[in-house]
């Protein structure tokens, strides 16, 4: 392999794939990035056997070939190199790098030892606008479980129902559902994608220049996301997603319209005390305001009052402050609706103008 390319392109390519590299692995080659020079491009790949990422950058290829090199070393070396152009040449299992002021040799591992990334059909199941898809994922992924006690809850449930894509996540204490209309799709399919994969999609989409569309393909146990020439392949989570529809209330006794910024500030204020008392906050709606209360016996207490337009007074209901704060950070609208029934029933938070998203939050049962 012998190529030349710009530092900027190589640095960007490495930043896209290097996050996937396994840091705790019994296979040394998985700590490496796979480099392949071919057809006027340098392909970079990384995998931890759960997720694989591949991207390509433009390069002048004088000699085709491939090699794997330690991810952290080459990433740090290229990031610290401010020279404009680079030359890369492999000699056996060593990569020689040269620029105007710097030169280095990095010992690698033969590319034949690198695991082959699974092939997923390039025929896309669906193609969506990147902005719409990443916005939806941001709103849903916050509700994923953060442990693998129940693996199906540690991912986002994709359900294609004719011309609608439902994205759903729940950790059994809260649930987020987003609907995306896909006219003319006419597909019925469902699968669960690990939350970590979706976090990588959000990261990669923000680092790719001017991404417009994302193509999604899926097989029985793998899913592929293609964004502006970068492909992410991930295993799917096995198992059946719970019948979540049954926990979404069909009606609410009280619905309050609240300014998102004001409510977020009040929740942050209450959290200062709530973190000392099980992260519990009590919320009550009256005609013109929302009252948020938090008490910590060892620290003190806090009461915040936020203007709100409530359809009816509610009783005081206890919620987890973090679960509320998580969703307030990603809602797109400036106003929200908080809907409740009683202190034993799930509440709902949704953007004021949106009918395609709902965030269900279970109340906490506390001793009076």
Secondary structure in CASP SS format (residue, H / E / C, confidence):
PFRMAT SS
TARGET T0000
AUTHOR 0000-0000-0000
METHOD secondary structure of the structure
MODEL  1
X C 1.00
X E 1.00
X E 1.00
X E 1.00
X E 1.00
X E 1.00
X H 1.00
X H 1.00
X H 1.00
X H 1.00
X H 1.00
X H 1.00
X H 1.00
X H 1.00
X H 1.00
X H 1.00
X H 1.00
X H 1.00
X H 1.00
X H 1.00
X C 1.00
X C 1.00
X C 1.00
X C 1.00
X C 1.00
X C 1.00
X C 1.00
X H 1.00
X H 1.00
X H 1.00
X H 1.00
X E 1.00
X E 1.00
X E 1.00
X E 1.00
X E 1.00
X E 1.00
X E 1.00
X C 1.00
X C 1.00
X E 1.00
X E 1.00
X E 1.00
X E 1.00
X E 1.00
X E 1.00
X E 1.00
X C 1.00
X C 1.00
X C 1.00
X E 1.00
X E 1.00
X E 1.00
X E 1.00
X E 1.00
X E 1.00
X E 1.00
X E 1.00
X C 1.00
X E 1.00
X E 1.00
X E 1.00
X E 1.00
X C 1.00
X E 1.00
X E 1.00
X E 1.00
X E 1.00
X E 1.00
X E 1.00
X H 1.00
X H 1.00
X H 1.00
X H 1.00
X H 1.00
X H 1.00
X H 1.00
X H 1.00
X H 1.00
X H 1.00
X C 1.00
X C 1.00
X C 1.00
X C 1.00
X E 1.00
X E 1.00
X E 1.00
X E 1.00
X E 1.00
X E 1.00
X E 1.00
X C 1.00
X C 1.00
X E 1.00
X E 1.00
X E 1.00
X E 1.00
X E 1.00
X C 1.00
X C 1.00
X C 1.00
X C 1.00
X E 1.00
X E 1.00
X E 1.00
X E 1.00
X E 1.00
X E 1.00
X E 1.00
X C 1.00
X H 1.00
X H 1.00
X H 1.00
X C 1.00
X C 1.00
X C 1.00
X C 1.00
X C 1.00
X C 1.00
X C 1.00
X C 1.00
X C 1.00
X C 1.00
X C 1.00
X C 1.00
X E 1.00
X E 1.00
X E 1.00
X E 1.00
X H 1.00
X H 1.00
X H 1.00
X H 1.00
X H 1.00
X H 1.00
X H 1.00
X H 1.00
X H 1.00
X H 1.00
X H 1.00
X H 1.00
X C 1.00
X C 1.00
X C 1.00
X C 1.00
X C 1.00
X C 1.00
X C 1.00
X C 1.00
X C 1.00
X H 1.00
X H 1.00
X H 1.00
X C 1.00
X E 1.00
X E 1.00
X E 1.00
X E 1.00
X E 1.00
X E 1.00
X E 1.00
X E 1.00
X C 1.00
X E 1.00
X E 1.00
X E 1.00
X E 1.00
X E 1.00
X E 1.00
X E 1.00
X C 1.00
X C 1.00
X C 1.00
X E 1.00
X E 1.00
X E 1.00
X E 1.00
X E 1.00
X E 1.00
X E 1.00
X E 1.00
X C 1.00
X C 1.00
X C 1.00
X C 1.00
X C 1.00
X E 1.00
X E 1.00
X E 1.00
X E 1.00
X E 1.00
X E 1.00
X E 1.00
X E 1.00
X H 1.00
X H 1.00
X H 1.00
X H 1.00
X H 1.00
X H 1.00
X H 1.00
X H 1.00
X H 1.00
X H 1.00
X H 1.00
X H 1.00
X H 1.00
X C 1.00
X C 1.00
X C 1.00
X C 1.00
X C 1.00
X E 1.00
X E 1.00
X E 1.00
X E 1.00
X E 1.00
X E 1.00
X C 1.00
X C 1.00
X C 1.00
X E 1.00
X E 1.00
X E 1.00
X E 1.00
X E 1.00
X E 1.00
X C 1.00
X C 1.00
X E 1.00
X E 1.00
X E 1.00
X E 1.00
X E 1.00
X E 1.00
X E 1.00
X C 1.00
X C 1.00
X C 1.00
X C 1.00
X C 1.00
X C 1.00
X C 1.00
X H 1.00
X H 1.00
X H 1.00
X H 1.00
X C 1.00
X C 1.00
X C 1.00
X C 1.00
X C 1.00
X C 1.00
X E 1.00
X E 1.00
X E 1.00
X E 1.00
X E 1.00
X E 1.00
X H 1.00
X H 1.00
X H 1.00
X H 1.00
X H 1.00
X H 1.00
X H 1.00
X H 1.00
X H 1.00
X H 1.00
X H 1.00
X H 1.00
X H 1.00
X H 1.00
X H 1.00
X C 1.00
X C 1.00
X C 1.00
X C 1.00
X C 1.00
X E 1.00
X E 1.00
X E 1.00
X E 1.00
X E 1.00
X E 1.00
X E 1.00
X C 1.00
X C 1.00
X E 1.00
X E 1.00
X E 1.00
X E 1.00
X E 1.00
X E 1.00
X E 1.00
X E 1.00
X C 1.00
X C 1.00
X C 1.00
X E 1.00
X E 1.00
X E 1.00
X E 1.00
X E 1.00
X E 1.00
X E 1.00
X E 1.00
X E 1.00
X E 1.00
X E 1.00
X C 1.00
X C 1.00
X C 1.00
X C 1.00
X C 1.00
X C 1.00
X E 1.00
X E 1.00
X E 1.00
X E 1.00
X H 1.00
X H 1.00
X H 1.00
X H 1.00
X H 1.00
X H 1.00
X H 1.00
X H 1.00
X C 1.00
X C 1.00
X C 1.00
X C 1.00
X C 1.00
X C 1.00
X E 1.00
X E 1.00
X E 1.00
X E 1.00
X E 1.00
X E 1.00
X C 1.00
X C 1.00
X C 1.00
X C 1.00
X C 1.00
X C 1.00
X E 1.00
X E 1.00
X E 1.00
X E 1.00
X E 1.00
X C 1.00
X C 1.00
X C 1.00
X C 1.00
X C 1.00
X E 1.00
X E 1.00
X E 1.00
X E 1.00
X E 1.00
X C 1.00
X C 1.00
X C 1.00
X C 1.00
X C 1.00
X C 1.00
X C 1.00
END
